[in-house]
Amino acid sequence: MSVKLTTRQVGDVTVIDAVGRITLGEGASTFRDEIRNLAAKGNQKLLLNLGEVTYIDSSGIGELVSGYTTVTNHGGQLKLLGLTKRVKDLLQITKLYTVFEVFDDEAQGVRSFS
Amino acid sequence: MAEQLESTLDSVDEAENKVLQAAESAGFGEEDLHKIGMAVRECMVNAVVHGNRYNGRKKVFLGIDATADRLTIIIRDEGEGFDVNSLPDPLAEENLLRQSGRGLLLIQAFMDEFQIQRVEPKGTEVRMVKYLAKAS
C-alpha cells in the first residue's frame, strides 16, 4: 500500500492526514503532487499528520524536504504532527529535526501558526 | 551463492522479502528487522536506479549469509560505479534541504558494518552486516 492523503481544515490551517508508506515510486509522487497542489492553491499553513505513516525511506524523506521547500517558496509553512518513533529516529539521523517544526499534539500544532 | 535479480523496482521488494525471511529465521527482533529491511531497500534502490539505471541487460546480485551471530548481506550491481568520497555530506548545513543523497547515511545508521567497493570489470558491491548479539 502506498500513501493515502486526506485534507481537512482546522480554522485557517490545512491538516493533511497521511496513512501508509511514503517510499520511492507511487507513495512519494502522490505526496509530492498533493503538497504542490495545496501550495499552488494558496494554502499557506500546512500541518502534516504522519501518525499513521508506517514507513518512510530516503526518497520519502526527500519528498518531505521538497514539500517543505515548495511551501516555503510559496510564502507558507509546513509543519509535522504525530511522528512515530521510527520517523522521529529518521529525522534525527538525517538532522532534519533542526529543519522541521514538530508537534505531538494537533491543537498545539494548529495554534503555532497564529 | 548470489542470487540474480532484474534491474526493476520489483526486485527491491523481492530482495527485502528474501533478506527478512533469513533475518527472521536467524532470530532478529522486530526493530532490527525494520532496520535491516530498510538498509536492503536503500541499497537495492541504489543498485537498480543509480547503478544499473534500470538497464534490462544488467543484473543485481544478492548474497545472504546467516550464521550464529550475524547476518551478512552483499548487493552488487553492474553499473559504472562512483567515488563514495565525492558524494555531498547529507548532514552538512548547506545540504540539509537537498532532496536526495541520504540512502548511504541510513544504511550506515541501521547496520553494524558497511563496506562499499568497486568491482571488476564494472559495478559496485556493498557488504553489510548486522550482529545478532546486538539485536534489540
gemmi code that builds the backbone of each chain (N, CA, C; Angstrom):
import gemmi

chains = {
    "A": [
        ("MET", (0.849, -1.199, 0.000), (0.000, 0.000, 0.000), (0.884, 1.247, 0.000)),
        ("SER", (0.592, 2.196, -0.886), (1.346, 3.447, -0.834), (0.591, 4.404, 0.089)),
        ("VAL", (0.869, 5.689, -0.030), (0.299, 6.616, 0.943), (-1.076, 7.119, 0.490)),
        ("LYS", (-1.970, 7.296, 1.466), (-3.276, 7.906, 1.195), (-3.326, 9.212, 1.974)),
        ("LEU", (-3.693, 10.281, 1.270), (-3.696, 11.597, 1.900), (-5.104, 12.163, 1.908)),
        ("THR", (-5.545, 12.655, 3.048), (-6.816, 13.382, 3.101), (-6.548, 14.708, 3.806)),
        ("THR", (-7.246, 15.740, 3.355), (-7.022, 17.057, 3.960), (-8.296, 17.540, 4.635)),
        ("ARG", (-8.129, 18.302, 5.674), (-9.252, 18.908, 6.391), (-8.800, 20.258, 6.911)),
        ("GLN", (-9.766, 21.152, 7.107), (-9.446, 22.491, 7.612), (-9.716, 22.571, 9.098)),
        ("VAL", (-8.788, 23.108, 9.831), (-8.990, 23.426, 11.245), (-8.696, 24.922, 11.351)),
        ("GLY", (-9.769, 25.725, 11.323), (-9.576, 27.170, 11.221), (-8.939, 27.457, 9.870)),
        ("ASP", (-7.865, 28.216, 9.881), (-7.204, 28.500, 8.605), (-5.999, 27.575, 8.351)),
        ("VAL", (-5.899, 26.532, 9.158), (-4.799, 25.573, 8.971), (-5.314, 24.348, 8.203)),
        ("THR", (-4.562, 23.947, 7.213), (-4.890, 22.733, 6.464), (-4.124, 21.571, 7.080)),
        ("VAL", (-4.893, 20.626, 7.616), (-4.252, 19.438, 8.195), (-4.300, 18.327, 7.144)),
        ("ILE", (-3.144, 17.750, 6.871), (-3.053, 16.648, 5.900), (-2.823, 15.363, 6.685)),
        ("ASP", (-3.786, 14.455, 6.627), (-3.628, 13.168, 7.312), (-3.056, 12.158, 6.326)),
        ("ALA", (-1.867, 11.654, 6.617), (-1.212, 10.683, 5.732), (-1.301, 9.292, 6.367)),
        ("VAL", (-1.665, 8.301, 5.546), (-1.758, 6.923, 6.018), (-1.009, 6.033, 5.024)),
        ("GLY", (-0.112, 5.176, 5.518), (0.560, 4.228, 4.625), (2.051, 4.439, 4.552)),
        ("ARG", (2.600, 4.255, 3.358), (4.053, 4.297, 3.157), (4.429, 5.407, 2.188)),
        ("ILE", (5.456, 6.168, 2.537), (5.976, 7.185, 1.613), (7.339, 6.683, 1.152)),
        ("THR", (7.342, 5.991, 0.028), (8.571, 5.378, -0.477), (8.732, 5.666, -1.963)),
        ("LEU", (9.905, 5.329, -2.486), (10.189, 5.555, -3.905), (9.057, 4.988, -4.761)),
        ("GLY", (8.610, 5.785, -5.726), (7.536, 5.318, -6.607), (6.245, 6.042, -6.297)),
        ("GLU", (5.166, 5.286, -6.247), (3.836, 5.879, -6.151), (3.639, 6.710, -4.871)),
        ("GLY", (4.107, 6.170, -3.756), (3.904, 6.858, -2.479), (4.525, 8.239, -2.471)),
        ("ALA", (5.763, 8.321, -2.930), (6.467, 9.598, -2.918), (5.855, 10.577, -3.913)),
        ("SER", (5.444, 10.086, -5.088), (4.883, 11.001, -6.093), (3.503, 11.494, -5.687)),
        ("THR", (2.698, 10.645, -5.048), (1.389, 11.071, -4.543), (1.567, 12.208, -3.548)),
        ("PHE", (2.508, 12.023, -2.669), (2.777, 13.018, -1.646), (3.237, 14.344, -2.285)),
        ("ARG", (4.172, 14.233, -3.222), (4.714, 15.430, -3.887), (3.609, 16.213, -4.588)),
        ("ASP", (2.759, 15.491, -5.343), (1.692, 16.151, -6.099), (0.716, 16.878, -5.173)),
        ("GLU", (0.370, 16.228, -4.062), (-0.607, 16.823, -3.146), (-0.069, 18.106, -2.511)),
        ("ILE", (1.179, 18.054, -2.071), (1.758, 19.243, -1.426), (1.872, 20.390, -2.440)),
        ("ARG", (2.309, 20.079, -3.635), (2.435, 21.129, -4.673), (1.075, 21.724, -4.989)),
        ("ASN", (0.079, 20.863, -5.075), (-1.273, 21.293, -5.380), (-1.799, 22.240, -4.294)),
        ("LEU", (-1.614, 21.845, -3.049), (-2.100, 22.676, -1.934), (-1.370, 24.015, -1.906)),
        ("ALA", (-0.064, 23.986, -2.117), (0.712, 25.231, -2.087), (0.297, 26.148, -3.238)),
        ("ALA", (0.085, 25.553, -4.411), (-0.302, 26.357, -5.583), (-1.675, 26.986, -5.393)),
        ("LYS", (-2.532, 26.334, -4.615), (-3.873, 26.880, -4.366), (-3.880, 27.940, -3.264)),
        ("GLY", (-2.719, 28.225, -2.733), (-2.614, 29.305, -1.756), (-2.718, 28.871, -0.307)),
        ("ASN", (-2.734, 27.558, -0.047), (-2.734, 27.099, 1.345), (-1.355, 27.361, 1.946)),
        ("GLN", (-1.320, 28.205, 2.953), (-0.011, 28.612, 3.485), (0.304, 28.038, 4.854)),
        ("LYS", (-0.705, 27.434, 5.492), (-0.481, 26.861, 6.818), (-0.797, 25.374, 6.743)),
        ("LEU", (0.229, 24.589, 6.567), (0.038, 23.143, 6.369), (0.620, 22.364, 7.548)),
        ("LEU", (-0.229, 21.512, 8.124), (0.205, 20.654, 9.226), (0.069, 19.207, 8.748)),
        ("LEU", (1.190, 18.557, 8.590), (1.211, 17.207, 8.020), (1.223, 16.171, 9.143)),
        ("ASN", (0.129, 15.426, 9.222), (-0.008, 14.409, 10.268), (0.553, 13.075, 9.769)),
        ("LEU", (1.688, 12.673, 10.355), (2.355, 11.434, 9.926), (2.123, 10.286, 10.913)),
        ("GLY", (1.126, 10.450, 11.777), (0.881, 9.468, 12.832), (0.568, 8.074, 12.321)),
        ("GLU", (-0.020, 7.990, 11.115), (-0.383, 6.680, 10.559), (0.536, 6.269, 9.409)),
        ("VAL", (1.667, 6.928, 9.324), (2.640, 6.545, 8.288), (3.548, 5.466, 8.861)),
        ("THR", (3.510, 4.304, 8.239), (4.207, 3.142, 8.789), (5.652, 3.039, 8.308)),
        ("TYR", (5.975, 3.727, 7.216), (7.304, 3.518, 6.618), (7.652, 4.719, 5.751)),
        ("ILE", (8.830, 5.248, 5.939), (9.360, 6.293, 5.045), (10.781, 5.891, 4.691)),
        ("ASP", (11.116, 5.894, 3.402), (12.505, 5.621, 3.011), (13.199, 6.934, 2.657)),
        ("SER", (14.408, 6.871, 2.138), (15.149, 8.108, 1.866), (14.465, 8.938, 0.781)),
        ("SER", (13.766, 8.269, -0.153), (13.008, 9.018, -1.166), (11.852, 9.761, -0.506)),
        ("GLY", (11.190, 9.105, 0.442), (10.103, 9.749, 1.177), (10.599, 10.936, 1.978)),
        ("ILE", (11.757, 10.770, 2.601), (12.354, 11.889, 3.343), (12.639, 13.038, 2.377)),
        ("GLY", (13.156, 12.682, 1.197), (13.413, 13.695, 0.177), (12.144, 14.452, -0.201)),
        ("GLU", (11.029, 13.734, -0.251), (9.767, 14.407, -0.591), (9.292, 15.310, 0.547)),
        ("LEU", (9.543, 14.907, 1.794), (9.207, 15.796, 2.918), (9.979, 17.104, 2.795)),
        ("VAL", (11.269, 16.971, 2.489), (12.117, 18.157, 2.354), (11.670, 19.007, 1.167)),
        ("SER", (11.377, 18.327, 0.064), (10.917, 19.031, -1.130), (9.603, 19.760, -0.847)),
        ("GLY", (8.690, 19.099, -0.119), (7.423, 19.727, 0.250), (7.650, 20.951, 1.120)),
        ("TYR", (8.570, 20.829, 2.036), (8.909, 21.947, 2.916), (9.392, 23.147, 2.079)),
        ("THR", (10.277, 22.855, 1.129), (10.839, 23.922, 0.288), (9.748, 24.542, -0.600)),
        ("THR", (8.896, 23.690, -1.169), (7.821, 24.181, -2.042), (6.900, 25.133, -1.279)),
        ("VAL", (6.473, 24.702, -0.107), (5.536, 25.528, 0.680), (6.215, 26.822, 1.121)),
        ("THR", (7.465, 26.712, 1.549), (8.209, 27.906, 1.976), (8.353, 28.889, 0.814)),
        ("ASN", (8.634, 28.362, -0.368), (8.784, 29.230, -1.545), (7.479, 29.921, -1.933)),
        ("HIS", (6.351, 29.336, -1.516), (5.053, 29.985, -1.757), (4.666, 30.899, -0.591)),
        ("GLY", (5.601, 31.129, 0.307), (5.349, 32.025, 1.436), (4.634, 31.365, 2.595)),
        ("GLY", (4.539, 30.033, 2.582), (3.821, 29.336, 3.638), (4.737, 28.563, 4.566)),
        ("GLN", (4.099, 27.744, 5.409), (4.854, 26.921, 6.361), (4.307, 25.496, 6.348)),
        ("LEU", (5.213, 24.530, 6.393), (4.836, 23.114, 6.517), (5.414, 22.598, 7.828)),
        ("LYS", (4.518, 22.123, 8.697), (4.966, 21.593, 9.991), (4.493, 20.144, 10.113)),
        ("LEU", (5.136, 19.413, 11.015), (4.846, 17.981, 11.137), (4.150, 17.663, 12.460)),
        ("LEU", (3.285, 16.664, 12.391), (2.492, 16.276, 13.557), (2.533, 14.762, 13.752)),
        ("GLY", (2.584, 14.344, 15.025), (2.353, 12.944, 15.378), (3.357, 11.955, 14.817)),
        ("LEU", (4.625, 12.248, 14.945), (5.629, 11.335, 14.378), (5.718, 10.046, 15.194)),
        ("THR", (5.810, 8.924, 14.513), (6.084, 7.662, 15.200), (7.560, 7.655, 15.600)),
        ("LYS", (7.913, 6.715, 16.469), (9.308, 6.660, 16.910), (10.246, 6.451, 15.714)),
        ("ARG", (9.811, 5.609, 14.779), (10.687, 5.324, 13.634), (10.919, 6.559, 12.780)),
        ("VAL", (9.861, 7.354, 12.581), (10.024, 8.565, 11.772), (10.852, 9.597, 12.542)),
        ("LYS", (10.616, 9.676, 13.856), (11.452, 10.585, 14.672), (12.924, 10.202, 14.550)),
        ("ASP", (13.195, 8.892, 14.628), (14.585, 8.421, 14.505), (15.178, 8.852, 13.164)),
        ("LEU", (14.388, 8.718, 12.095), (14.877, 9.106, 10.763), (15.211, 10.589, 10.715)),
        ("LEU", (14.341, 11.408, 11.301), (14.599, 12.853, 11.285), (15.838, 13.193, 12.116)),
        ("GLN", (16.066, 12.404, 13.162), (17.266, 12.663, 13.961), (18.528, 12.235, 13.217)),
        ("ILE", (18.470, 11.052, 12.602), (19.642, 10.561, 11.858), (20.015, 11.544, 10.750)),
        ("THR", (19.002, 12.098, 10.096), (19.253, 12.970, 8.937), (19.373, 14.441, 9.328)),
        ("LYS", (19.283, 14.724, 10.628), (19.381, 16.097, 11.158), (18.221, 16.990, 10.723)),
        ("LEU", (17.156, 16.398, 10.228), (16.038, 17.219, 9.757), (15.170, 17.709, 10.914)),
        ("TYR", (15.464, 17.201, 12.110), (14.790, 17.739, 13.288), (15.107, 19.224, 13.447)),
        ("THR", (16.239, 19.624, 12.902), (16.622, 21.031, 13.015), (15.917, 21.891, 11.974)),
        ("VAL", (15.273, 21.252, 10.994), (14.605, 21.980, 9.914), (13.103, 22.101, 10.192)),
        ("PHE", (12.488, 20.979, 10.543), (11.027, 20.952, 10.701), (10.607, 21.312, 12.113)),
        ("GLU", (9.489, 22.034, 12.203), (8.813, 22.168, 13.493), (7.933, 20.944, 13.656)),
        ("VAL", (8.020, 20.289, 14.806), (7.332, 19.017, 15.026), (6.450, 19.112, 16.274)),
        ("PHE", (5.218, 18.591, 16.163), (4.290, 18.622, 17.291), (3.713, 17.234, 17.547)),
        ("ASP", (3.477, 16.954, 18.823), (2.791, 15.708, 19.185), (1.287, 15.939, 19.275)),
        ("ASP", (0.905, 17.159, 19.584), (-0.485, 17.486, 19.848), (-1.034, 18.369, 18.719)),
        ("GLU", (-2.164, 17.950, 18.136), (-2.698, 18.683, 16.977), (-3.089, 20.117, 17.330)),
        ("ALA", (-3.770, 20.281, 18.460), (-4.216, 21.634, 18.840), (-3.016, 22.574, 18.998)),
        ("GLN", (-1.971, 22.040, 19.586), (-0.751, 22.842, 19.767), (-0.136, 23.188, 18.408)),
        ("GLY", (-0.136, 22.224, 17.511), (0.391, 22.457, 16.169), (-0.409, 23.517, 15.435)),
        ("VAL", (-1.729, 23.429, 15.527), (-2.599, 24.418, 14.864), (-2.351, 25.809, 15.442)),
        ("ARG", (-2.279, 25.892, 16.771), (-2.072, 27.203, 17.425), (-0.728, 27.826, 17.037)),
        ("SER", (0.242, 26.999, 16.720), (1.584, 27.519, 16.434), (1.633, 28.406, 15.191)),
        ("PHE", (0.612, 28.283, 14.331), (0.614, 29.089, 13.105), (0.125, 30.516, 13.348)),
        ("SER", (-0.567, 30.721, 14.485), (-1.186, 32.043, 14.676), (-0.213, 33.019, 15.328)),
    ],
    "B": [
        ("MET", (26.120, -18.237, -2.209), (25.728, -18.232, -3.629), (24.830, -17.018, -3.869)),
        ("ALA", (25.249, -16.168, -4.809), (24.480, -14.947, -5.057), (23.292, -15.229, -5.963)),
        ("GLU", (22.208, -14.585, -5.646), (21.005, -14.689, -6.458), (20.984, -13.530, -7.451)),
        ("GLN", (20.481, -13.793, -8.645), (20.488, -12.781, -9.696), (19.108, -12.137, -9.798)),
        ("LEU", (19.039, -10.810, -9.699), (17.763, -10.097, -9.745), (17.747, -9.110, -10.910)),
        ("GLU", (16.543, -8.855, -11.421), (16.390, -7.907, -12.523), (16.566, -6.467, -12.009)),
        ("SER", (16.868, -5.557, -12.944), (17.053, -4.151, -12.558), (15.710, -3.423, -12.571)),
        ("THR", (14.821, -3.855, -11.698), (13.485, -3.242, -11.594), (13.173, -2.952, -10.132)),
        ("LEU", (12.183, -2.096, -9.912), (11.801, -1.792, -8.533), (11.148, -2.992, -7.857)),
        ("ASP", (10.580, -3.917, -8.654), (10.035, -5.146, -8.044), (11.135, -5.930, -7.332)),
        ("SER", (12.341, -5.845, -7.861), (13.462, -6.560, -7.237), (13.784, -6.001, -5.854)),
        ("VAL", (13.444, -4.731, -5.629), (13.670, -4.137, -4.304), (12.820, -4.870, -3.273)),
        ("ASP", (11.535, -5.063, -3.602), (10.647, -5.812, -2.695), (11.117, -7.253, -2.541)),
        ("GLU", (11.517, -7.841, -3.673), (11.936, -9.246, -3.661), (13.150, -9.442, -2.739)),
        ("ALA", (14.117, -8.552, -2.885), (15.324, -8.657, -2.060), (14.996, -8.445, -0.590)),
        ("GLU", (14.159, -7.441, -0.314), (13.788, -7.172, 1.080), (13.117, -8.406, 1.690)),
        ("ASN", (12.189, -9.002, 0.947), (11.475, -10.179, 1.468), (12.431, -11.337, 1.750)),
        ("LYS", (13.345, -11.580, 0.819), (14.285, -12.702, 0.996), (15.189, -12.468, 2.211)),
        ("VAL", (15.692, -11.250, 2.333), (16.586, -10.962, 3.455), (15.822, -11.041, 4.777)),
        ("LEU", (14.608, -10.491, 4.788), (13.839, -10.503, 6.040), (13.484, -11.925, 6.471)),
        ("GLN", (13.234, -12.801, 5.505), (12.975, -14.217, 5.842), (14.196, -14.815, 6.544)),
        ("ALA", (15.359, -14.541, 5.971), (16.597, -15.072, 6.554), (16.857, -14.464, 7.925)),
        ("ALA", (16.586, -13.154, 8.046), (16.843, -12.463, 9.315), (15.899, -12.957, 10.408)),
        ("GLU", (14.647, -13.178, 10.028), (13.667, -13.658, 10.999), (14.048, -15.063, 11.475)),
        ("SER", (14.439, -15.902, 10.530), (14.858, -17.267, 10.891), (16.090, -17.232, 11.797)),
        ("ALA", (16.937, -16.226, 11.584), (18.162, -16.128, 12.391), (17.868, -15.614, 13.794)),
        ("GLY", (16.655, -15.082, 14.017), (16.266, -14.680, 15.362), (16.284, -13.188, 15.645)),
        ("PHE", (16.383, -12.352, 14.624), (16.360, -10.906, 14.854), (14.965, -10.457, 15.288)),
        ("GLY", (14.929, -9.460, 16.166), (13.663, -8.919, 16.662), (13.061, -7.921, 15.694)),
        ("GLU", (11.852, -7.465, 16.037), (11.077, -6.626, 15.115), (11.802, -5.335, 14.730)),
        ("GLU", (12.396, -4.678, 15.707), (13.036, -3.396, 15.415), (14.251, -3.578, 14.498)),
        ("ASP", (15.011, -4.635, 14.751), (16.154, -4.905, 13.879), (15.710, -5.343, 12.487)),
        ("LEU", (14.597, -6.072, 12.429), (14.089, -6.467, 11.111), (13.736, -5.225, 10.299)),
        ("HIS", (13.150, -4.244, 10.971), (12.816, -2.986, 10.284), (14.086, -2.313, 9.754)),
        ("LYS", (15.110, -2.271, 10.583), (16.361, -1.606, 10.173), (17.039, -2.355, 9.026)),
        ("ILE", (17.067, -3.682, 9.143), (17.694, -4.485, 8.088), (16.924, -4.313, 6.774)),
        ("GLY", (15.591, -4.382, 6.874), (14.757, -4.232, 5.674), (14.977, -2.886, 5.008)),
        ("MET", (15.076, -1.857, 5.824), (15.257, -0.514, 5.273), (16.630, -0.388, 4.609)),
        ("ALA", (17.658, -0.942, 5.245), (19.003, -0.882, 4.666), (19.039, -1.609, 3.320)),
        ("VAL", (18.373, -2.755, 3.257), (18.345, -3.523, 1.999), (17.603, -2.732, 0.919)),
        ("ARG", (16.480, -2.125, 1.275), (15.732, -1.342, 0.286), (16.583, -0.192, -0.260)),
        ("GLU", (17.241, 0.526, 0.650), (18.057, 1.668, 0.203), (19.179, 1.197, -0.725)),
        ("CYS", (19.779, 0.077, -0.353), (20.894, -0.440, -1.140), (20.399, -0.937, -2.505)),
        ("MET", (19.280, -1.613, -2.519), (18.724, -2.117, -3.778), (18.298, -0.962, -4.697)),
        ("VAL", (17.712, 0.069, -4.116), (17.321, 1.235, -4.922), (18.572, 1.851, -5.556)),
        ("ASN", (19.633, 1.969, -4.774), (20.886, 2.494, -5.331), (21.359, 1.634, -6.497)),
        ("ALA", (21.297, 0.298, -6.311), (21.804, -0.614, -7.346), (20.951, -0.549, -8.618)),
        ("VAL", (19.640, -0.548, -8.457), (18.729, -0.574, -9.610), (18.665, 0.791, -10.301)),
        ("VAL", (18.511, 1.850, -9.485), (18.259, 3.179, -10.057), (19.567, 3.878, -10.444)),
        ("HIS", (20.503, 3.960, -9.504), (21.732, 4.725, -9.769), (22.824, 3.866, -10.412)),
        ("GLY", (22.906, 2.584, -10.014), (23.938, 1.711, -10.566), (23.567, 1.233, -11.960)),
        ("ASN", (22.590, 0.346, -12.023), (22.214, -0.254, -13.315), (21.294, 0.631, -14.155)),
        ("ARG", (20.766, 1.683, -13.557), (19.879, 2.630, -14.262), (18.748, 1.909, -14.992)),
        ("TYR", (18.151, 0.957, -14.343), (17.006, 0.187, -14.863), (17.346, -0.581, -16.150)),
        ("ASN", (18.628, -0.726, -16.456), (19.029, -1.399, -17.700), (18.701, -2.900, -17.614)),
        ("GLY", (17.830, -3.367, -18.531), (17.376, -4.751, -18.503), (18.489, -5.763, -18.734)),
        ("ARG", (19.610, -5.315, -19.328), (20.710, -6.246, -19.589), (21.622, -6.388, -18.364)),
        ("LYS", (21.463, -5.486, -17.426), (22.300, -5.552, -16.226), (21.519, -6.168, -15.064)),
        ("LYS", (22.222, -6.881, -14.224), (21.583, -7.588, -13.112), (22.088, -7.048, -11.770)),
        ("VAL", (21.308, -7.355, -10.749), (21.741, -7.091, -9.372), (21.929, -8.443, -8.700)),
        ("PHE", (23.030, -8.594, -7.981), (23.338, -9.876, -7.334), (23.182, -9.721, -5.822)),
        ("LEU", (22.407, -10.633, -5.271), (22.108, -10.579, -3.833), (22.665, -11.819, -3.150)),
        ("GLY", (23.498, -11.614, -2.145), (24.019, -12.720, -1.342), (23.591, -12.553, 0.111)),
        ("ILE", (23.119, -13.628, 0.720), (22.687, -13.578, 2.125), (23.379, -14.719, 2.858)),
        ("ASP", (24.014, -14.383, 3.968), (24.674, -15.426, 4.756), (24.339, -15.225, 6.230)),
        ("ALA", (23.584, -16.158, 6.785), (23.221, -16.072, 8.200), (24.034, -17.091, 8.979)),
        ("THR", (24.756, -16.617, 9.992), (25.482, -17.524, 10.882), (24.923, -17.330, 12.295)),
        ("ALA", (25.550, -17.987, 13.263), (25.001, -17.957, 14.633), (24.948, -16.540, 15.203)),
        ("ASP", (25.892, -15.699, 14.810), (25.950, -14.383, 15.458), (25.738, -13.203, 14.522)),
        ("ARG", (25.571, -13.460, 13.233), (25.459, -12.308, 12.329), (24.736, -12.649, 11.028)),
        ("LEU", (24.220, -11.585, 10.430), (23.623, -11.697, 9.099), (24.459, -10.826, 8.168)),
        ("THR", (24.990, -11.435, 7.118), (25.785, -10.677, 6.147), (25.018, -10.608, 4.834)),
        ("ILE", (24.928, -9.409, 4.285), (24.196, -9.204, 3.037), (25.148, -8.540, 2.046)),
        ("ILE", (25.211, -9.101, 0.848), (26.043, -8.498, -0.203), (25.149, -8.175, -1.395)),
        ("ILE", (25.216, -6.926, -1.854), (24.426, -6.493, -3.009), (25.386, -5.859, -4.010)),
        ("ARG", (25.367, -6.394, -5.227), (26.311, -5.919, -6.244), (25.566, -5.561, -7.520)),
        ("ASP", (25.910, -4.405, -8.093), (25.295, -4.032, -9.368), (26.340, -4.087, -10.479)),
        ("GLU", (25.911, -3.801, -11.695), (26.827, -3.814, -12.846), (26.922, -2.419, -13.468)),
        ("GLY", (26.778, -1.404, -12.624), (26.804, -0.027, -13.114), (28.213, 0.506, -13.304)),
        ("GLU", (28.280, 1.803, -13.542), (29.576, 2.446, -13.826), (30.393, 2.659, -12.560)),
        ("GLY", (29.761, 2.566, -11.403), (30.481, 2.802, -10.160), (30.591, 4.285, -9.854)),
        ("PHE", (30.978, 4.599, -8.648), (31.116, 6.010, -8.255), (32.108, 6.096, -7.107)),
        ("ASP", (32.602, 7.319, -6.907), (33.538, 7.561, -5.814), (32.742, 8.014, -4.594)),
        ("VAL", (32.694, 7.138, -3.594), (31.865, 7.440, -2.426), (32.327, 8.717, -1.719)),
        ("ASN", (33.620, 9.016, -1.849), (34.143, 10.222, -1.190), (33.732, 11.514, -1.889)),
        ("SER", (33.221, 11.378, -3.105), (32.828, 12.588, -3.835), (31.373, 12.975, -3.555)),
        ("LEU", (30.668, 12.140, -2.810), (29.256, 12.445, -2.539), (29.145, 13.570, -1.510)),
        ("PRO", (28.163, 14.464, -1.695), (27.994, 15.534, -0.712), (27.595, 14.970, 0.658)),
        ("ASP", (28.081, 15.586, 1.722), (27.726, 15.156, 3.074), (26.281, 15.570, 3.356)),
        ("PRO", (25.370, 14.586, 3.521), (23.961, 14.949, 3.705), (23.684, 15.647, 5.035)),
        ("LEU", (24.670, 15.607, 5.956), (24.465, 16.241, 7.263), (25.054, 17.656, 7.324)),
        ("ALA", (25.723, 18.064, 6.257), (26.260, 19.433, 6.237), (25.097, 20.417, 6.131)),
        ("GLU", (25.233, 21.514, 6.842), (24.156, 22.520, 6.902), (23.629, 22.871, 5.509)),
        ("GLU", (24.551, 23.064, 4.564), (24.149, 23.519, 3.230), (23.454, 22.424, 2.416)),
        ("ASN", (23.533, 21.168, 2.914), (22.910, 20.067, 2.160), (21.624, 19.540, 2.792)),
        ("LEU", (21.243, 20.102, 3.927), (20.085, 19.536, 4.648), (18.808, 19.580, 3.813)),
        ("LEU", (18.683, 20.584, 2.942), (17.455, 20.701, 2.160), (17.560, 20.061, 0.777)),
        ("ARG", (18.624, 19.312, 0.543), (18.709, 18.571, -0.726), (17.678, 17.460, -0.708)),
        ("GLN", (17.123, 17.185, -1.894), (16.071, 16.184, -1.930), (16.621, 14.759, -1.807)),
        ("SER", (17.832, 14.531, -2.282), (18.349, 13.160, -2.295), (19.717, 13.089, -1.617)),
        ("GLY", (20.257, 11.873, -1.538), (21.619, 11.715, -1.016), (21.686, 11.196, 0.410)),
        ("ARG", (20.578, 10.647, 0.926), (20.573, 10.182, 2.325), (20.611, 8.661, 2.457)),
        ("GLY", (20.571, 7.948, 1.329), (20.473, 6.484, 1.374), (21.626, 5.827, 2.108)),
        ("LEU", (22.855, 6.195, 1.753), (24.025, 5.567, 2.395), (24.090, 5.912, 3.878)),
        ("LEU", (23.683, 7.135, 4.209), (23.652, 7.550, 5.617), (22.729, 6.628, 6.418)),
        ("LEU", (21.556, 6.323, 5.862), (20.599, 5.469, 6.571), (21.131, 4.035, 6.685)),
        ("ILE", (21.740, 3.536, 5.613), (22.292, 2.170, 5.670), (23.330, 2.081, 6.787)),
        ("GLN", (24.207, 3.063, 6.841), (25.254, 3.055, 7.866), (24.672, 3.176, 9.279)),
        ("ALA", (23.577, 3.931, 9.386), (22.957, 4.102, 10.707), (22.276, 2.814, 11.171)),
        ("PHE", (21.770, 2.037, 10.226), (20.947, 0.882, 10.591), (21.722, -0.434, 10.672)),
        ("MET", (22.899, -0.492, 10.053), (23.666, -1.741, 10.064), (24.907, -1.572, 10.947)),
        ("ASP", (25.470, -2.694, 11.397), (26.643, -2.629, 12.270), (27.938, -2.473, 11.471)),
        ("GLU", (27.965, -3.054, 10.296), (29.140, -2.895, 9.423), (28.659, -2.557, 8.025)),
        ("PHE", (29.435, -1.753, 7.332), (29.061, -1.349, 5.978), (30.335, -1.097, 5.192)),
        ("GLN", (30.463, -1.772, 4.047), (31.624, -1.532, 3.175), (31.115, -1.401, 1.748)),
        ("ILE", (31.738, -0.503, 1.025), (31.354, -0.328, -0.376), (32.620, -0.316, -1.217)),
        ("GLN", (32.600, -1.038, -2.326), (33.809, -1.077, -3.161), (33.442, -1.285, -4.632)),
        ("ARG", (34.318, -0.783, -5.467), (34.181, -1.048, -6.897), (34.591, -2.473, -7.183)),
        ("VAL", (33.953, -3.107, -8.152), (34.356, -4.452, -8.541), (34.660, -4.460, -10.038)),
        ("GLU", (35.518, -5.396, -10.438), (35.899, -5.534, -11.850), (35.001, -6.566, -12.521)),
        ("PRO", (34.655, -6.447, -13.790), (35.084, -5.380, -14.699), (34.345, -4.068, -14.455)),
        ("LYS", (33.102, -4.120, -13.976), (32.450, -2.878, -13.585), (31.340, -3.175, -12.601)),
        ("GLY", (31.058, -2.207, -11.766), (29.994, -2.382, -10.791), (30.401, -1.924, -9.401)),
        ("THR", (29.439, -1.956, -8.513), (29.661, -1.568, -7.121), (29.116, -2.673, -6.231)),
        ("GLU", (29.887, -3.014, -5.202), (29.452, -4.048, -4.269), (29.370, -3.462, -2.866)),
        ("VAL", (28.228, -3.711, -2.235), (28.035, -3.286, -0.855), (27.950, -4.528, 0.018)),
        ("ARG", (28.698, -4.510, 1.107), (28.643, -5.608, 2.081), (28.207, -5.013, 3.403)),
        ("MET", (27.133, -5.539, 3.950), (26.669, -5.007, 5.239), (26.354, -6.150, 6.187)),
        ("VAL", (26.603, -5.866, 7.473), (26.469, -6.909, 8.494), (25.635, -6.387, 9.657)),
        ("LYS", (24.761, -7.241, 10.160), (24.039, -6.943, 11.406), (24.340, -8.081, 12.372)),
        ("TYR", (24.767, -7.717, 13.584), (25.102, -8.736, 14.582), (23.889, -9.091, 15.429)),
        ("LEU", (23.682, -10.363, 15.599), (22.542, -10.831, 16.380), (22.732, -10.478, 17.855)),
        ("ALA", (23.949, -10.501, 18.315), (24.218, -10.191, 19.725), (23.785, -8.779, 20.082)),
        ("LYS", (23.769, -7.901, 19.081), (23.378, -6.518, 19.330), (21.897, -6.301, 19.051)),
        ("ALA", (21.172, -7.401, 18.739), (19.759, -7.245, 18.391), (18.988, -6.669, 19.567)),
        ("SER", (17.975, -5.812, 19.240), (17.171, -5.200, 20.301), (16.061, -6.139, 20.729)),
    ],
}
model = gemmi.Model(1)
for chain_id, residues in chains.items():
    chain = gemmi.Chain(chain_id)
    for i, (resn, *xyz) in enumerate(residues, 1):
        res = gemmi.Residue()
        res.name, res.seqid = resn, gemmi.SeqId(i, " ")
        for name, pos in zip(("N", "CA", "C"), xyz):
            atom = gemmi.Atom()
            atom.name, atom.element = name, gemmi.Element(name[0])
            atom.pos, atom.b_iso = gemmi.Position(*pos), 0.0
            res.add_atom(atom)
        chain.add_residue(res)
    model.add_chain(chain)
structure = gemmi.Structure()
structure.add_model(model)
structure.setup_entities()
